[in-house]
Amino acid sequence: MPRKRKKRNYFTRETEDAIILYNNTTCSEERSKIYEEKIHYAFFKLTQNIIHTFKFYHTEVDNLEHLQHEIIVFLLSKIHLFNPDKGAKAFSYFGTIVKRWCILYNDKNYKKKVNKVSTDELLKGTQHTYTLESLSPDEKLTYFINEYVTHVTEFIFEYFPKKNDAQIADSILELFRKRDQIDVFNKKALYIYIHEMVPEAKTPKITKIAGSLYKIFKESYIFYLENGYIKF
Protein backbone atom coordinates (compact mmCIF):
# COMPACT_ATOMS: atom_id res chain seq x y z
CA MET A 1 0.00 0.00 0.00
CA PRO A 2 1.63 3.30 -1.07
CA ARG A 3 2.20 6.02 1.51
CA LYS A 4 -0.57 8.62 1.52
CA ARG A 5 0.23 12.25 0.97
CA LYS A 6 -1.45 15.24 2.53
CA LYS A 7 -2.17 16.94 -0.79
CA ARG A 8 -5.81 16.80 -1.84
CA ASN A 9 -4.87 16.97 -5.51
CA TYR A 10 -3.00 13.77 -6.15
CA PHE A 11 -2.29 14.37 -9.86
CA THR A 12 -0.69 17.81 -10.09
CA ARG A 13 1.58 19.79 -12.36
CA GLU A 14 4.42 18.30 -10.33
CA THR A 15 3.24 14.84 -11.36
CA GLU A 16 3.21 15.81 -15.02
CA ASP A 17 6.71 17.32 -14.74
CA ALA A 18 7.89 14.11 -13.09
CA ILE A 19 6.47 12.01 -15.95
CA ILE A 20 8.27 14.21 -18.48
CA LEU A 21 11.50 13.93 -16.47
CA TYR A 22 11.02 10.15 -16.20
CA ASN A 23 10.71 9.87 -19.98
CA ASN A 24 13.80 12.01 -20.55
CA THR A 25 15.97 10.14 -18.06
CA THR A 26 18.15 7.27 -19.29
CA CYS A 27 19.51 6.08 -15.93
CA SER A 28 17.33 3.18 -14.74
CA GLU A 29 18.04 3.86 -11.05
CA GLU A 30 17.10 7.51 -11.40
CA ARG A 31 13.94 6.60 -13.31
CA SER A 32 12.93 4.18 -10.53
CA LYS A 33 13.45 6.89 -7.93
CA ILE A 34 11.38 9.42 -9.88
CA TYR A 35 8.59 6.91 -10.33
CA GLU A 36 8.45 5.78 -6.70
CA GLU A 37 8.65 9.29 -5.23
CA LYS A 38 6.56 11.34 -7.66
CA ILE A 39 4.45 9.15 -9.99
CA HIS A 40 3.34 5.91 -8.33
CA TYR A 41 0.94 7.47 -5.83
CA ALA A 42 -0.73 9.51 -8.60
CA PHE A 43 -1.20 6.39 -10.74
CA PHE A 44 -2.51 4.46 -7.74
CA LYS A 45 -5.13 7.11 -6.89
CA LEU A 46 -6.06 7.62 -10.55
CA THR A 47 -6.83 3.93 -11.06
CA GLN A 48 -8.61 3.71 -7.71
CA ASN A 49 -10.86 6.70 -8.41
CA ILE A 50 -11.78 5.61 -11.94
CA ILE A 51 -12.63 2.05 -10.84
CA HIS A 52 -14.98 3.31 -8.12
CA THR A 53 -16.39 6.32 -9.98
CA PHE A 54 -17.45 4.25 -12.99
CA LYS A 55 -18.09 1.09 -10.93
CA PHE A 56 -15.81 -1.22 -12.89
CA TYR A 57 -16.49 -4.12 -10.55
CA HIS A 58 -16.74 -7.07 -12.96
CA THR A 59 -13.27 -8.43 -12.21
CA GLU A 60 -11.42 -11.71 -11.89
CA VAL A 61 -9.72 -10.64 -8.64
CA ASP A 62 -11.01 -10.43 -5.07
CA ASN A 63 -8.85 -7.45 -4.12
CA LEU A 64 -9.24 -4.36 -6.31
CA GLU A 65 -5.67 -3.32 -5.51
CA HIS A 66 -4.54 -6.34 -7.53
CA LEU A 67 -6.55 -4.99 -10.45
CA GLN A 68 -4.98 -1.57 -9.91
CA HIS A 69 -1.56 -3.18 -10.07
CA GLU A 70 -2.40 -4.68 -13.49
CA ILE A 71 -3.55 -1.30 -14.77
CA ILE A 72 -0.51 0.53 -13.38
CA VAL A 73 1.80 -1.97 -15.11
CA PHE A 74 -0.08 -1.22 -18.33
CA LEU A 75 0.30 2.54 -17.74
CA LEU A 76 4.04 2.08 -17.33
CA SER A 77 4.17 0.29 -20.66
CA LYS A 78 2.55 3.36 -22.24
CA ILE A 79 4.20 6.14 -20.22
CA HIS A 80 6.84 6.79 -22.91
CA LEU A 81 4.08 7.70 -25.38
CA PHE A 82 3.03 10.78 -23.42
CA ASN A 83 4.05 13.91 -25.30
CA PRO A 84 3.05 17.26 -23.75
CA ASP A 85 3.87 19.01 -27.03
CA LYS A 86 0.69 17.50 -28.52
CA GLY A 87 -1.43 19.52 -26.09
CA ALA A 88 -2.70 16.75 -23.85
CA LYS A 89 -2.47 17.04 -20.08
CA ALA A 90 -1.03 14.02 -18.29
CA PHE A 91 -4.09 13.62 -16.06
CA SER A 92 -6.48 13.47 -19.03
CA TYR A 93 -4.10 11.37 -21.13
CA PHE A 94 -3.56 8.64 -18.55
CA GLY A 95 -7.14 8.88 -17.28
CA THR A 96 -8.38 8.06 -20.78
CA ILE A 97 -6.01 5.09 -20.99
CA VAL A 98 -7.29 3.76 -17.66
CA LYS A 99 -10.95 4.18 -18.64
CA ARG A 100 -10.49 2.43 -21.96
CA TRP A 101 -8.57 -0.43 -20.30
CA CYS A 102 -11.30 -0.80 -17.67
CA ILE A 103 -14.14 -0.69 -20.20
CA LEU A 104 -12.63 -3.52 -22.23
CA TYR A 105 -11.68 -5.54 -19.14
CA ASN A 106 -15.03 -4.99 -17.44
CA ASP A 107 -17.01 -5.90 -20.54
CA LYS A 108 -14.99 -9.08 -21.08
CA ASN A 109 -15.57 -10.26 -17.51
CA TYR A 110 -19.24 -9.31 -17.57
CA LYS A 111 -19.71 -11.58 -20.60
CA LYS A 112 -17.91 -14.39 -18.78
CA LYS A 113 -20.30 -14.04 -15.83
CA VAL A 114 -23.36 -14.04 -18.08
CA ASN A 115 -22.12 -17.14 -19.89
CA LYS A 116 -21.41 -18.88 -16.60
CA VAL A 117 -24.90 -18.12 -15.30
CA SER A 118 -26.44 -19.49 -18.50
CA THR A 119 -24.44 -22.72 -18.15
CA ASP A 120 -25.37 -23.14 -14.50
CA GLU A 121 -29.05 -22.65 -15.29
CA LEU A 122 -28.89 -25.28 -18.01
CA LEU A 123 -27.17 -27.76 -15.69
CA LYS A 124 -30.00 -27.27 -13.22
CA GLY A 125 -32.45 -28.27 -15.92
CA THR A 126 -34.20 -24.91 -16.15
CA GLN A 127 -35.71 -23.65 -19.36
CA HIS A 128 -34.40 -20.08 -18.96
CA THR A 129 -32.42 -18.81 -21.95
CA TYR A 130 -30.76 -15.49 -22.75
CA THR A 131 -31.91 -14.76 -26.29
CA LEU A 132 -32.65 -11.51 -28.08
CA GLU A 133 -36.36 -12.37 -28.02
CA SER A 134 -36.31 -12.76 -24.23
CA LEU A 135 -35.03 -9.21 -23.68
CA SER A 136 -37.23 -6.17 -23.31
CA PRO A 137 -36.70 -3.25 -25.75
CA ASP A 138 -34.83 -1.33 -23.03
CA GLU A 139 -32.60 -4.32 -22.28
CA LYS A 140 -31.82 -4.78 -25.98
CA LEU A 141 -30.84 -1.13 -26.29
CA THR A 142 -28.74 -1.18 -23.10
CA TYR A 143 -26.86 -4.28 -24.24
CA PHE A 144 -26.24 -2.79 -27.68
CA ILE A 145 -25.04 0.58 -26.31
CA ASN A 146 -22.51 -1.17 -24.06
CA GLU A 147 -21.18 -3.20 -26.99
CA TYR A 148 -21.19 -0.13 -29.25
CA VAL A 149 -19.22 2.03 -26.80
CA THR A 150 -16.68 -0.75 -26.19
CA HIS A 151 -16.18 -1.35 -29.91
CA VAL A 152 -15.82 2.29 -30.97
CA THR A 153 -13.53 3.03 -28.01
CA GLU A 154 -11.23 0.17 -29.00
CA PHE A 155 -11.09 1.24 -32.66
CA ILE A 156 -11.51 4.98 -32.21
CA PHE A 157 -8.36 5.90 -34.11
CA GLU A 158 -9.48 3.77 -37.05
CA TYR A 159 -12.80 5.58 -37.22
CA PHE A 160 -11.24 8.97 -36.42
CA PRO A 161 -7.54 9.06 -37.36
CA LYS A 162 -7.12 12.74 -36.47
CA LYS A 163 -6.34 13.25 -32.80
CA ASN A 164 -8.78 16.15 -32.32
CA ASP A 165 -11.60 14.20 -33.99
CA ALA A 166 -10.86 11.20 -31.77
CA GLN A 167 -10.95 13.41 -28.65
CA ILE A 168 -14.35 14.79 -29.62
CA ALA A 169 -15.65 11.30 -30.41
CA ASP A 170 -14.39 10.04 -27.06
CA SER A 171 -16.11 12.92 -25.24
CA ILE A 172 -19.39 11.96 -26.94
CA LEU A 173 -18.85 8.31 -26.00
CA GLU A 174 -18.24 9.49 -22.44
CA LEU A 175 -21.83 10.72 -22.41
CA PHE A 176 -22.92 7.17 -23.24
CA ARG A 177 -20.70 5.77 -20.48
CA LYS A 178 -22.10 8.20 -17.91
CA ARG A 179 -25.68 8.20 -19.21
CA ASP A 180 -27.05 6.93 -15.89
CA GLN A 181 -25.48 9.90 -14.10
CA ILE A 182 -26.65 12.62 -16.49
CA ASP A 183 -30.02 14.22 -15.71
CA VAL A 184 -30.34 16.69 -18.59
CA PHE A 185 -30.35 15.48 -22.17
CA ASN A 186 -31.34 18.59 -24.12
CA LYS A 187 -29.10 19.37 -27.08
CA LYS A 188 -27.68 22.63 -25.72
CA ALA A 189 -26.68 21.07 -22.39
CA LEU A 190 -24.90 18.18 -24.13
CA TYR A 191 -22.93 20.55 -26.36
CA ILE A 192 -21.85 22.50 -23.27
CA TYR A 193 -20.81 19.23 -21.61
CA ILE A 194 -18.69 18.26 -24.62
CA HIS A 195 -17.11 21.72 -24.79
CA GLU A 196 -16.07 21.30 -21.14
CA MET A 197 -14.22 18.08 -22.01
CA VAL A 198 -12.74 19.38 -25.28
CA PRO A 199 -12.63 23.21 -24.93
CA GLU A 200 -11.10 23.81 -28.38
CA ALA A 201 -13.82 21.84 -30.20
CA LYS A 202 -15.99 23.90 -32.55
CA THR A 203 -19.73 23.25 -32.66
CA PRO A 204 -19.80 22.32 -36.38
CA LYS A 205 -17.03 19.78 -35.77
CA ILE A 206 -18.92 18.28 -32.81
CA THR A 207 -22.02 17.98 -35.01
CA LYS A 208 -20.02 16.27 -37.77
CA ILE A 209 -18.37 13.76 -35.41
CA ALA A 210 -21.71 13.07 -33.71
CA GLY A 211 -23.20 12.37 -37.14
CA SER A 212 -20.45 9.87 -37.91
CA LEU A 213 -21.00 8.11 -34.58
CA TYR A 214 -24.75 8.03 -35.18
CA LYS A 215 -24.24 6.44 -38.58
CA ILE A 216 -22.16 3.64 -37.03
CA PHE A 217 -24.76 3.26 -34.28
CA LYS A 218 -27.82 3.25 -36.58
CA GLU A 219 -26.51 0.78 -39.16
CA SER A 220 -25.25 -1.66 -36.52
CA TYR A 221 -28.35 -1.37 -34.32
CA ILE A 222 -30.72 -2.09 -37.22
CA PHE A 223 -28.62 -5.14 -38.14
CA TYR A 224 -28.71 -6.25 -34.48
CA LEU A 225 -32.49 -6.02 -34.28
CA GLU A 226 -33.03 -7.79 -37.61
CA ASN A 227 -30.49 -10.59 -37.12
CA GLY A 228 -30.24 -11.10 -33.38
CA TYR A 229 -26.51 -10.51 -33.06
CA ILE A 230 -24.14 -7.56 -33.29
CA LYS A 231 -21.87 -6.94 -36.26
CA PHE A 232 -19.67 -3.87 -36.59
C-alpha positions as CSV (number, residue, x, y, z in Angstrom):
1,M,0.0,0.0,0.0
2,P,1.6,3.3,-1.1
3,R,2.2,6.0,1.5
4,K,-0.6,8.6,1.5
5,R,0.2,12.3,1.0
6,K,-1.4,15.2,2.5
7,K,-2.2,16.9,-0.8
8,R,-5.8,16.8,-1.8
9,N,-4.9,17.0,-5.5
10,Y,-3.0,13.8,-6.2
11,F,-2.3,14.4,-9.9
12,T,-0.7,17.8,-10.1
13,R,1.6,19.8,-12.4
14,E,4.4,18.3,-10.3
15,T,3.2,14.8,-11.4
16,E,3.2,15.8,-15.0
17,D,6.7,17.3,-14.7
18,A,7.9,14.1,-13.1
19,I,6.5,12.0,-15.9
20,I,8.3,14.2,-18.5
21,L,11.5,13.9,-16.5
22,Y,11.0,10.2,-16.2
23,N,10.7,9.9,-20.0
24,N,13.8,12.0,-20.5
25,T,16.0,10.1,-18.1
26,T,18.1,7.3,-19.3
27,C,19.5,6.1,-15.9
28,S,17.3,3.2,-14.7
29,E,18.0,3.9,-11.1
30,E,17.1,7.5,-11.4
31,R,13.9,6.6,-13.3
32,S,12.9,4.2,-10.5
33,K,13.5,6.9,-7.9
34,I,11.4,9.4,-9.9
35,Y,8.6,6.9,-10.3
36,E,8.5,5.8,-6.7
37,E,8.6,9.3,-5.2
38,K,6.6,11.3,-7.7
39,I,4.5,9.2,-10.0
40,H,3.3,5.9,-8.3
41,Y,0.9,7.5,-5.8
42,A,-0.7,9.5,-8.6
43,F,-1.2,6.4,-10.7
44,F,-2.5,4.5,-7.7
45,K,-5.1,7.1,-6.9
46,L,-6.1,7.6,-10.5
47,T,-6.8,3.9,-11.1
48,Q,-8.6,3.7,-7.7
49,N,-10.9,6.7,-8.4
50,I,-11.8,5.6,-11.9
51,I,-12.6,2.0,-10.8
52,H,-15.0,3.3,-8.1
53,T,-16.4,6.3,-10.0
54,F,-17.5,4.3,-13.0
55,K,-18.1,1.1,-10.9
56,F,-15.8,-1.2,-12.9
57,Y,-16.5,-4.1,-10.6
58,H,-16.7,-7.1,-13.0
59,T,-13.3,-8.4,-12.2
60,E,-11.4,-11.7,-11.9
61,V,-9.7,-10.6,-8.6
62,D,-11.0,-10.4,-5.1
63,N,-8.9,-7.4,-4.1
64,L,-9.2,-4.4,-6.3
65,E,-5.7,-3.3,-5.5
66,H,-4.5,-6.3,-7.5
67,L,-6.6,-5.0,-10.4
68,Q,-5.0,-1.6,-9.9
69,H,-1.6,-3.2,-10.1
70,E,-2.4,-4.7,-13.5
71,I,-3.5,-1.3,-14.8
72,I,-0.5,0.5,-13.4
73,V,1.8,-2.0,-15.1
74,F,-0.1,-1.2,-18.3
75,L,0.3,2.5,-17.7
76,L,4.0,2.1,-17.3
77,S,4.2,0.3,-20.7
78,K,2.5,3.4,-22.2
79,I,4.2,6.1,-20.2
80,H,6.8,6.8,-22.9
81,L,4.1,7.7,-25.4
82,F,3.0,10.8,-23.4
83,N,4.1,13.9,-25.3
84,P,3.1,17.3,-23.8
85,D,3.9,19.0,-27.0
86,K,0.7,17.5,-28.5
87,G,-1.4,19.5,-26.1
88,A,-2.7,16.8,-23.9
89,K,-2.5,17.0,-20.1
90,A,-1.0,14.0,-18.3
91,F,-4.1,13.6,-16.1
92,S,-6.5,13.5,-19.0
93,Y,-4.1,11.4,-21.1
94,F,-3.6,8.6,-18.6
95,G,-7.1,8.9,-17.3
96,T,-8.4,8.1,-20.8
97,I,-6.0,5.1,-21.0
98,V,-7.3,3.8,-17.7
99,K,-11.0,4.2,-18.6
100,R,-10.5,2.4,-22.0
101,W,-8.6,-0.4,-20.3
102,C,-11.3,-0.8,-17.7
103,I,-14.1,-0.7,-20.2
104,L,-12.6,-3.5,-22.2
105,Y,-11.7,-5.5,-19.1
106,N,-15.0,-5.0,-17.4
107,D,-17.0,-5.9,-20.5
108,K,-15.0,-9.1,-21.1
109,N,-15.6,-10.3,-17.5
110,Y,-19.2,-9.3,-17.6
111,K,-19.7,-11.6,-20.6
112,K,-17.9,-14.4,-18.8
113,K,-20.3,-14.0,-15.8
114,V,-23.4,-14.0,-18.1
115,N,-22.1,-17.1,-19.9
116,K,-21.4,-18.9,-16.6
117,V,-24.9,-18.1,-15.3
118,S,-26.4,-19.5,-18.5
119,T,-24.4,-22.7,-18.2
120,D,-25.4,-23.1,-14.5
121,E,-29.0,-22.6,-15.3
122,L,-28.9,-25.3,-18.0
123,L,-27.2,-27.8,-15.7
124,K,-30.0,-27.3,-13.2
125,G,-32.5,-28.3,-15.9
126,T,-34.2,-24.9,-16.1
127,Q,-35.7,-23.6,-19.4
128,H,-34.4,-20.1,-19.0
129,T,-32.4,-18.8,-21.9
130,Y,-30.8,-15.5,-22.7
131,T,-31.9,-14.8,-26.3
132,L,-32.7,-11.5,-28.1
133,E,-36.4,-12.4,-28.0
134,S,-36.3,-12.8,-24.2
135,L,-35.0,-9.2,-23.7
136,S,-37.2,-6.2,-23.3
137,P,-36.7,-3.3,-25.7
138,D,-34.8,-1.3,-23.0
139,E,-32.6,-4.3,-22.3
140,K,-31.8,-4.8,-26.0
141,L,-30.8,-1.1,-26.3
142,T,-28.7,-1.2,-23.1
143,Y,-26.9,-4.3,-24.2
144,F,-26.2,-2.8,-27.7
145,I,-25.0,0.6,-26.3
146,N,-22.5,-1.2,-24.1
147,E,-21.2,-3.2,-27.0
148,Y,-21.2,-0.1,-29.3
149,V,-19.2,2.0,-26.8
150,T,-16.7,-0.7,-26.2
151,H,-16.2,-1.4,-29.9
152,V,-15.8,2.3,-31.0
153,T,-13.5,3.0,-28.0
154,E,-11.2,0.2,-29.0
155,F,-11.1,1.2,-32.7
156,I,-11.5,5.0,-32.2
157,F,-8.4,5.9,-34.1
158,E,-9.5,3.8,-37.0
159,Y,-12.8,5.6,-37.2
160,F,-11.2,9.0,-36.4
161,P,-7.5,9.1,-37.4
162,K,-7.1,12.7,-36.5
163,K,-6.3,13.2,-32.8
164,N,-8.8,16.1,-32.3
165,D,-11.6,14.2,-34.0
166,A,-10.9,11.2,-31.8
167,Q,-10.9,13.4,-28.7
168,I,-14.3,14.8,-29.6
169,A,-15.6,11.3,-30.4
170,D,-14.4,10.0,-27.1
171,S,-16.1,12.9,-25.2
172,I,-19.4,12.0,-26.9
173,L,-18.8,8.3,-26.0
174,E,-18.2,9.5,-22.4
175,L,-21.8,10.7,-22.4
176,F,-22.9,7.2,-23.2
177,R,-20.7,5.8,-20.5
178,K,-22.1,8.2,-17.9
179,R,-25.7,8.2,-19.2
180,D,-27.1,6.9,-15.9
181,Q,-25.5,9.9,-14.1
182,I,-26.7,12.6,-16.5
183,D,-30.0,14.2,-15.7
184,V,-30.3,16.7,-18.6
185,F,-30.4,15.5,-22.2
186,N,-31.3,18.6,-24.1
187,K,-29.1,19.4,-27.1
188,K,-27.7,22.6,-25.7
189,A,-26.7,21.1,-22.4
190,L,-24.9,18.2,-24.1
191,Y,-22.9,20.6,-26.4
192,I,-21.8,22.5,-23.3
193,Y,-20.8,19.2,-21.6
194,I,-18.7,18.3,-24.6
195,H,-17.1,21.7,-24.8
196,E,-16.1,21.3,-21.1
197,M,-14.2,18.1,-22.0
198,V,-12.7,19.4,-25.3
199,P,-12.6,23.2,-24.9
200,E,-11.1,23.8,-28.4
201,A,-13.8,21.8,-30.2
202,K,-16.0,23.9,-32.5
203,T,-19.7,23.3,-32.7
204,P,-19.8,22.3,-36.4
205,K,-17.0,19.8,-35.8
206,I,-18.9,18.3,-32.8
207,T,-22.0,18.0,-35.0
208,K,-20.0,16.3,-37.8
209,I,-18.4,13.8,-35.4
210,A,-21.7,13.1,-33.7
211,G,-23.2,12.4,-37.1
212,S,-20.5,9.9,-37.9
213,L,-21.0,8.1,-34.6
214,Y,-24.7,8.0,-35.2
215,K,-24.2,6.4,-38.6
216,I,-22.2,3.6,-37.0
217,F,-24.8,3.3,-34.3
218,K,-27.8,3.3,-36.6
219,E,-26.5,0.8,-39.2
220,S,-25.3,-1.7,-36.5
221,Y,-28.4,-1.4,-34.3
222,I,-30.7,-2.1,-37.2
223,F,-28.6,-5.1,-38.1
224,Y,-28.7,-6.3,-34.5
225,L,-32.5,-6.0,-34.3
226,E,-33.0,-7.8,-37.6
227,N,-30.5,-10.6,-37.1
228,G,-30.2,-11.1,-33.4
229,Y,-26.5,-10.5,-33.1
230,I,-24.1,-7.6,-33.3
231,K,-21.9,-6.9,-36.3
232,F,-19.7,-3.9,-36.6
